Amino acid sequence: MELSASPRLLSSPISLMLLKPKFGFRVPQTSSSPFHLHPSILSLKPNYRMEFTRTVCCASSSERNGSPAAISSTASGPRVGEVKRVTKETNVSVKINLDGSGIADSITGIPFLDHMLDQLSSHGLFDVHVRATGDIHIDDHHTNEDVALAIGSALLNALGDRKGIYRFGDFSAPLDEALIHVSLDLSGRPHLSYDLEIPTQRVGTYDTQLVEHFFQSLVNTSGMTLHIRQLAGKNSHHIIEATFKAFARALRQATEYDPRRLGTVPSSKGVLSRT
């Protein structure tokens, strides 16, 4: 690259500070040149390295809805909810990490429910730890209900003020002949619309009526609006498992951070609450 300049420019030490030899500028010199390089140019140090910094969380006067511009859970650590529920019928402890990697660790005493909670963890990429003992010698009803109540409460705690999340989730999951659609809103308003036609009364020892009761209990404590629709399906196991998979993916969408929202509450009211 050739650089041409007037003798007056190159004879000025201040002007020569703009020139950086590391860029490969070359000034042609001949014996007839009426000017020479000022000695200060030989001692210049390059100052052209560019650094990119991404600020995850910073409080400022421009905060929206009273929230700092946070777009990642790394600003305050993972979002974890932990609940222990003890009654005369059951003893349940739940821990859920919304920013996990899909670690499933559930022992409820109900094998089919454990299998469904594994789907929630695996497809939602949540770390789900559940320990439950209950009066399953009577039936699975109380344990199924209290596990769902505890998961909903843990989810509520993990979400906190719900700032920065997408809030809405929508997913259709196929499993062989079954196809289930789930749409949900982390609105703070509990509501369940459930439309599954499960052809058998049991899958293994699990009463298939408990599927609706599970989601109703979870909705009640989490403050979630949840719609479940069966678009196709004949096999009871497939229908229920596709439901949990679709729910997991929809919940994953809803709880993830929206980078464009910059940590604000996803509501025109400026607040999402349980009530």
Buried (B, 14 or more C-beta within 10 A) or exposed (E): EEEEBEEEEBBEEEBBEEBBBEEEEEBEEEEEEEBEBBEEBEEBEEEEEEEEEEEBBEEEEEBBBEBBBBBBBEBEEEBBBBBEBEEEBBBBBBBBBBBBEBEBBBEBBBEBBBBBBBBBBBBBBBBBBBBBEBBBEEBBBBBBBBBBBBBBBBBBBBBEBBBBBBBBBBBBBBBEEBBBBBBBBBBBBBBBEBEBEBEEEEBEEBBBEBBBBBBBBBBBBBBBBBBBBBEBBEBBBBBBBBBBBBBBBBBBBBBBBBEEBBBBBBBEEEEBEEE
